[in-house]
């Protein structure tokens, strides 16, 4: 069996732990198509937060307490940059994490595409799945906000890390999406997939930037593989992060039904054939989409793997 997962963020990384565990029990191959909309250049280094969250989590190196970054991280570089008064001061680079960014930036500068760089970094971490950026091209999520008495667009990282999403927010823009092409291997993986899973990641800033690459979205909606999404909203609240603020900005109700409706039924131009919601949201209905309620709290690898088994059963490929 071949499983493709659209993913991003910490929730998506945790979900992939379950996907990998279940895939091993059934002998399946897994390809993760990862969001790059959060990517940003800081202090001359190319930083790919979602790719790194997935790589570190699956490689056993993430910090389980913070939920992001490297375990046992130190902050000498951050302190030295602050001593120099280097900006941006609001974005902290851990020492171990900086090594990853240095290697990535060096390879990108030498002319390697992001997909090749990601594969090289994964040689160290051995994530157990094939990790692909959604695109090798520049694609950044920017946020239109009110700031200093003006309406302006700022990078997603500034909106989230510096301002903690507290600014009046109007919309999200995926800069570069119109020209972006799928990274090598993405379309091939989708075409060969037996099932496509949409991780319980933020639908607005983790999944939507992937789907903003038109050829990726078309490959999914026009492909033969069933598409099953997993709700990131449980009992009317996001498990973590700022999904509620993002959904409110785009006018979507912060419920499992709201997110399911945002993705829409594939039969009517949307994405989904199936929608997995938590037992607390039993009774959720999304027009044209088969919806099943199961426990969605990813409190252990075993429970996450059980979710994946439920998703495959819903897709009819278990």
N, C-alpha and C positions, 0 to 999 in steps of 0.2 A: 504493500500500500504506500502511496505517496501523499503526504499531507503538506499543504502550504498554509502558513499562518501569517496574516497581516498583523503587525505588532509594533508597539512603541511604548516607552515609559516603563516605570517600575512594575505596574500591574501586568503589562504585557510580558515582561521578563519572567515574573513569577509564574504566569500561565505557561510559558514555554518550558519551565521545569517540569510541569505536569505532562505537557505534550511529549517531551523527550522520554519521561518515565514510561508513559503508556505505549509510546512507539516502540520502545525496547521490548515490551512484553508481547507485542503483536508483529514484530519484525518490520516496522514501517520506516520509511525515510521521511525526514522532516526538512523543509526549507522555510526559513523565516525571512519574510520581506519586511524590512525595518524602516521606520520613519526617519527621514533626514531633515525634516522641517525645523528641528531644534538646533541644527548645526550652526556654529558661529565661530568667527575668528577673534581670538582674544590674545593679547600680548604676542601677536605674531604666530600663534599656534591654532591649528584647525581642531576644533573640539566637536565631537559627535556624541552628544549625551545618550541618545537612545541606543545607538550601536554599542556604546561602551557599557550601558546598563545591562543589555542582553549578554554581551560577552563576559563581563565580570560575574554576573549572576550564574550563568551556565558553567563558567569556569571555576566557580567556588571561591571567588575572590571579593565578592561584594560585601559591603558593611550591612549586616542584618539589622542593626539598631537604627541607623539613619535611613536605611533602605536604598541608598545610592552611594556611588563612589567605592573606593577600595577599603577593605577591612584593615585595621592597623595603620591607617593613613597618618601622615605627619604634615606639618604646614609651614616648614621653613621658607619655602619659596614664596608663599603668600605673605609671610611676615616681612621678608626682605623687599618684596615689591611695595608693600605699604611703607616701609622705611624710606624708600626712594620717592614716595608720593606718586607711584605709577598708577595710572587709570586704565581700565575701570577697577576701582577699589571694591566694588560691590560683588564682583565675581571671584570666588576663591578657587585657586588651583592647588590641589593636594600634590605632595611631592611624588608619590607613586603614579598618580594619574598624569602628572606632567610628563613622565617618561613615555607614556602611551602617545600623548599629543605630539611630543618631539619626533617620535618615530613616524607617526602618521604624516606630519607636516613635511618631514624630510623626503618621504616617498612621494607625496603629492607634488612637491617642488621638482622632484626628479622626473616627473611626467607619468607616474603610475596613476591609473584611475582609482577612485575610492573603493570600488568593488575588489580590485586586486590588493589594495592596501588592507582592506578588512580581512581578506583571506589570509594575508601574511600575518596579521596580528592574531588571528584565530589559530595559527599554527602553534602558538605558545599556549593558548588557553583551552584548546580542544573542547569546544562547547557541545559537541555531540549532535549538532544540527548544522545544516548549511545556512550561513548567514549572508544575506544579500541586502545592500542598501537599495531602496526603491529606485534610485537614480544615481548616476555618477555626476550628473549636472548640478549646478547650483539651484537649490530650491530651499527657500527660507520662509518661515512663518513670521510675518510682521503683524502688528496689532495697531489698529487705529484707535487712538485715545485722546482725551482732553488732558493737556499737560501745559502748565505755565501759561494758562489763558489761551492756548491755541489747540486746534485739532491737528494731530500729527501722527505719523506711523513710526513705531519703534519696534525693534526686534523682540520676538517672543521672550528671549532670555531676560531682557531688560524689564519687560512687563511682569514676568513671573518672579525673577530672583530679586531685582532691585525694588520694584514697587509692589511685590506680593499680590499682584492682580487687583490692587485697590483703586486704580484709576477708573474714571468713567470710560467705559469701553464700548466701542461701536461695531467693529467687525474685524475679521481675520483675513489676511491676504497671503496667498502662497506665491511669493515672488519667484519668478522663473519657471513656474509650473507650465506655462503655455509652451515653452520651448524644450522642456525636459523630456528626455527619452528614458525608457526603462533601462536599468543597469543590465549588463550581460547576465543571462541565466534567468531573469525574472519571468519573462514571457514563456520561456521553455518550461519552467517549473509549473506555472499555472496551467499550461496546455497539457502537461502530463499528470496533473494532480487528480487524485480520486476524490478529494474533498478540500475545500478552502474554508479555513476557520478565521473568523475575525475575533481577535483577542479582546478581553475586557479592558482595553486601553481607552484613553480619552478620545471620544469620537470626533471631536472638533480639531484638536491640535496633534493627535498621534495617528489616527486613521485617515482623516480627511486629506492630509498632505500626500499620503500614498496614493489615494484615489484621484488626487488632482493631476497626476500623470495620466493623461487621457488613455494611452495605450494599455496601461495597467488596468484601469477600470474597465475598459472594453473587453480585455482578455477575460476578466472575471465574469462580467455580465453575459458575455456571449459564449463562454466556455461550457463544457459539458459537466464539470464537477459541481456537485451541490455546494451551496454556501451556507454555513451556519455561523451566526454571531453569538457571542456571550456577553450578556449585559454587564456594563461597568457600574450600573446603578442598582443598589440593593435597598429596598424599603424607602425609596425616595431620596437617597443620599449616595454620593460617590464613595467608594471604598476609601480612597485617598486622593489627594491632588485637588485640582481646580475645575473638574469637569462641570460642576454645578454652575460656576461663573461663566464658563465657556458656552454651555448650553443656553443659559439665560441671554447671553449676548446675541446668539443666533436665533432666539425666539422659540426654543424647543423646551418642552416641559421636562423637568428633572425627574423622570420616572423611567422604568424599564420600557414602558409603552412609548414614551416620548423618543427615546433613543432608537428603539425598533422602527418607529415611524420615520425617523430621520434617515435611517438606512433604506427603508422601504422594501417592498416585495419585488423580487426579480421579475415576476410575471407582469408587473406594471411599471417597469423601467428602473426599479431599485436594485438592491443587491441580494437580499436574503431569500433563502428557501426555508430556513429554520432559525429560531431565536430561542436561546436558552436563558431563562430568568431564574432568580432565586425563589425558593419556596415561599418566602415572605411576600412575593409578588405573584403568587398563583392567581390565575384568573386574568392575567395580562393578555390583551388581545392586540395583534398587529394585523391589519387587513391583508389577506393574501399570504400570510406567513404562518407556518405551523409553529406554535409556541409551547414549550414544555418547561415546567418548573422543577428544579433540582437544587440541592445545596450548592451555593457558589462561593462560600468563604474559602479562600485559599490559605488555610491555616497550616497546611502540611503538604509535602510532596504527594502523599497518598490521596489526600482529598482533591488536590489539583488534578491528579491523574484520573480520578473518578469523574470529575467534570468533563475531561476530554473524552472519556469513554461514553459519557452521556451525549456529548456533542456528536460523536461519530454515529451513535445509535440513531439520533435524530436525523442525521444526514442519510441514514440507511446504508452505511458502509461498515458498520461494526462487525 
